[in-house]
C-alpha cells in the first residue's frame, strides 16, 4: 500500500468504501501505531510519504546512520576523536579514547557557569607520568596577556595541588634555555606578600645549579620573620648601592663563645677573638742582636710574637729577612699608641744614637740624639713612644741609627708594640 494524499471533499459527495479505504485505512496503516509492534521500536522515513519500523536494539547499542537509514550497532572502540567547529554541551561528556584534539583557527573556550568546586575538571585516573599535558609549540611572548600558555583568574586564586606524597609531587620544569626559563611574576600586590611561598609542614628548599638572585626595582632585601604566633616582626638583610659586586664566604663552623666574624678583605669570613678598642694590639721582640754600621740607618727586625690579636705582625714567626718581620700593620682605621725600645752597645763610648718611626716608609717621629757618656758603661737604652693616626693596612717600622761611634753598634733586647685606642 502507499500513501494517498488526503481528499478534499465537496458538499453532497457520496462516500464509498473505496474512498474510505484509500483515504483513511491505507494511510493509517502507515502511521506509528500500525507500524510499531514492540516497546523501543522506532519509526523512520524510507522515502517521501513512506515509513518503516526499526526494531529496538540491545542494551548498550548506539544509533547510527547506515545507507541512509538508521541502524543499531554495538558501542564502538574509539581511539581518536577530532571535533571541528562548535561543540555546545549542557551536560556531561565522557570519553574513553586515547586521544582528544581540539583544533580551532580561533579561540577554544571551556566555560562553566557553575559556582562550585570542580566547575571545570580535567582528570587522568591512571598512569604515573605525563598523564595530563598542556603544550604550546609556538609563540615567543612572555608578558601577561600574550604569553604562549596562561593560567588566569580575574577573581579568586589559581590552585595547583597534588595528592602524591613523594618528591616531585608538583614540578615546574624548563628543559631548554639557559636563563630565566621559569618566571613567577606579580605586578600588583602589597609590599609584604606579592609572591608567597608557604609550607604548613616541612620546609621550603631552593636548590639552584649556581646561585639565588634577590633583587628588583629596589635594593635587594631578605626578611626572616619571627614565629607567626609571636607577632609580625622580622630581621632583614639588605644591600645598598654598590660600586662593585662581592661575595662573602661563611666559615666552616660556628666558632667559639665570644668570637666575632671577621673578613680577610677578599670575602672570606672567619671567626676571631672579638676585638674591642683595647684588644687590637700586638707586642713583638727579637731574641738575637742586630748590628748597625756607623753612620747607617737600619730597619729593626722582630722574630717573636708575644701576642697579636689581629694579625698585626703576622700569623707565623717569620725569617728576619722577611719584610713582614719589621712591620706592624693597622687592621682598621683609628688612633694607635706605638712604642719601641732597644739597647745600643759599643766599645768606644763615643758618638750619638737615635731611634724613630717610619709610617709607610717615611719618617714620622724620632728621638733626640744622645751621646754616649764618658763612663765605663758602654750601653744605653733608647725608648720611643708616639700616638699616630693609621688607616687600614698602613704600617709602622722601628728605625735605629748610630753616628760618630767609630765602629758598628749592636742592638739588643729589641721590642715593638702597638695598641688601638680609638
MARBA-707519 format. One record per residue (C-alpha): x, y, z. Coordinates in steps of 0.2 Angstrom, whole numbers, plus 2048, in hexadecimal, padded with zeros to 3 digits. Example, Ala and Ser with C-alpha at 12.3 -4.5 7.8 and 13.67 -1.06 7.14 Angstrom:
MARBA-707519
83E7EA827;8447FB824;
//
This chain:
MARBA-707519
800800800;8058127FE;801822805;7F282B7FD;7F183E7FE;7E2842808;7D38467FE;7CA8577FE;7B8853800;7AA85D7F8;7988607FE;78C8517F9;79A8457F4;7968337F7;7A282A802;7A78197FC;7B180A804;7BE80D7F7;7C081F7FC;7C181B80E;7CD80D80C;7D9818802;7D782880C;7D682181E;7DB80E81F;7EA80E814;7F181E81B;7EF81882D;7F8808829;807813826;80681C836;810818846;80380E84F;801802840;81480083D;81B7FF84F;8197EE857;8257EE866;82A7FA873;83A80386E;83680285B;839811851;830818841;83A820833;838826822;83D81B813;838828806;82B835803;81B83180C;82281F810;827819821;82F809829;83280183A;843800842;8427F284F;8497F7860;85C7F3863;8647EA872;86B7F3881;87A7FD87E;8777FF86B;879810863;86E817855;87881B845;87481E832;877810826;873812813;867820817;85E817824;85F816837;86780683E;86C80084F;87E7FA852;8897F5861;89380386A;8A280685F;8B4807866;8B9819862;8CC81C862;8CC82E85B;8BF83C85C;8C184B852;8B4859854;8B4867847;8A8876849;89D87A858;89986E866;88C874873;889867881;87C86A88F;88085A898;88E84E89A;89B84888D;8A3837891;8B0832885;8BB822887;8C6824877;8D8826876;8D983786E;8CE84786E;8D3855863;8CB866864;8D086F854;8CA881850;8D0890845;8CA89B853;8C7899866;8C388986F;8B888D87F;8B388188C;8A788A897;89D8858A6;8908908AF;88F8858BE;89488E8CE;89C87F8D7;8AC8758D8;8B186B8C9;8A68768BD;8B38718B0;8BC8608B3;8C98588A9;8CF8488B0;8DA8398AC;8D682A8B8;8E481E8B3;8F68208AE;9068268B7;90E8338AB;90984089E;8F683B8A0;8F084D89E;8F9859893;8F686B88D;90287087F;90587F874;91287C866;91188D85F;91289F866;9208A986D;9178B6879;9198B488B;9108C3892;8FF8C289A;8F18C288D;8FB8BB87F;9058AD886;90489C87D;8FB89388B;8F289D899;8E98988A9;8DE8A78AD;8D18AB8BB;8C88BC8BB;8C18B88CD;8C78AB8D9;8D88A28D7;8E08948CD;8E38848D6;8EF8768D1;8EE8678DC;8F58568DD;8F08478E8;90083E8E5;90B83C8F5;91C83C8ED;9298478E5;9248508D5;9118508DA;9108618D1;91E8658C5;9218748BA;92E86F8AD;93787889F;94186C894;948879888;95088A88A;95E890895;95689F89E;9468A48A7;93D89589F;9308958AD;9298A58B3;91D8A88C1;9178BA8C0;90B8C68CA;9098D88C3;8FC8DC8D1;8FB8D98E3;9008E08F4;9128E28FA;9128D3905;90A8C58FB;90A8C88E8;9118B68E6;9108AA8F4;9188998F6;910890906;91187F90D;90687991B;91186A91E;92386891A;92E875912;93187E902;94187A8F8;9498848EB;9568798E2;95D8838D4;96B87D8C8;97588C8CB;96D89A8D6;95D8A38DC;95B8B58D7;9508C18E2;94D8D28DB;9428DD8D0;93D8EF8CE;9438F28E0;9528ED8EA;9528DA8ED;94B8D58FE;9498C5907;93D8C5916;93D8B6923;92C8B792D;92A8B293F;91E8A4944;90D8AA93D;9058A694E;9118B3956;90E8C194A;9138C8939;9248CF93D;9338CA932;9468CB930;94B8D191F;95B8D0915;95C8DE908;9698E58FB;96C8F78F7;9728FF8E7;9838F78E3;9928FB8D7;9968E98D5;98F8D78D9;9978CD8E6;9948BC8EE;9958B7901;99A8A5905;99589F916;9A0896922;9A0883922;999882934;99088D941;9A089394B;9A389495D;99A89E96B;99E8B196A;9A68B0959;9A18BC94B;99F8BB938;9AE8C392F;9B38C491D;9C38C3914;9BF8D1908;9BC8C48FA;9AB8BE8FF;9B08AF90A;9A88B091C;9B08A892B;9AD8A893D;9BA8B2948;9BB8B895A;9AF8C795B;9BA8D795A;9B58E6964;9BF8F6965;9CC8EE971;9CC8DD969;9D48E3959;9E68E295D;9F68D995B;A078D7963;A168D095B;A298CD95F;A398C7958;A438BA961;A538BE958;A5E8CD956;A5F8D8946;A6E8E2940;A6D8F493B;A7B8FB931;A8290C936;A7991A92D;A6C90E926;A5990C928;A528FB92B;A408F492C;A3E8EA93B;A388D893A;A2D8CE946;A2B8BB945;A218B7954;A0E8BB958;A0A8BD96A;9F88C0965;9EF8C6956;9DC8C8956;9D98CC944;9E78C6939;9F08D793B;A018CF93A;9FD8BF931;9F58AE935;A068A5936;A178A893B;A218AF92C;A338AF927;A3C8BF92C;A3F8C3919;A2C8C3916;A248D4914;A158CF91F;A228CC92D;A258DF92F;A138E692D;A048E8938;9F58EA92D;9E58F3932;9D68E7930;9C98F5930;9C8908930;9CC911940;9D891994D;9E690E953;9F390F961;A0490895A;A12904965;A248FD962;A348FB96B;A458F396A;A578F4971;A658FC968;A768F496C;A888FA966;A998F996D;A9F90B969;A92914974;A92921967;A8592895A;A7392A95A;A6491E957;A52921952;A42918950;A3291D945;A2391693D;A1F91392B;A0D914925;A0B90C914;A1E90F911;A1F921916;A25928927;A1792E932;A1F92F943;A3192E94A;A3A92F95B;A4893C960;A5A93695C;A6293296C;A7593196E;A7D922977;A83928988;A9592898D;A9491A999;A9790899A;A86902994;A86900982;A738FE97F;A6390897F;A5190497E;A4790E971;A3490F972;A28918967;A1591A969;A0892395D;9F692495A;9F2924947;9E392293C;9E3913931;9D790D923;9D48FB91F;9E48F2918;9EF90191C;9FF8FB925;A0C901931;A1F8FC933;A2C8FF940;A3C907939;A4D908943;A5C91293E;A6E915945;A79924941;A8B927945;A8E91794F;A9D912946;A97900945;A878F5942;A7A8F6950;A718E7956;A5E8E895A;A578DC967;A478D9971;A3D8E1962;A2A8E2965;A1C8EA95B;A098EC960;9F98F495A;9E88F6961;9D88FE95A;9D190B965;9C391395A;
//
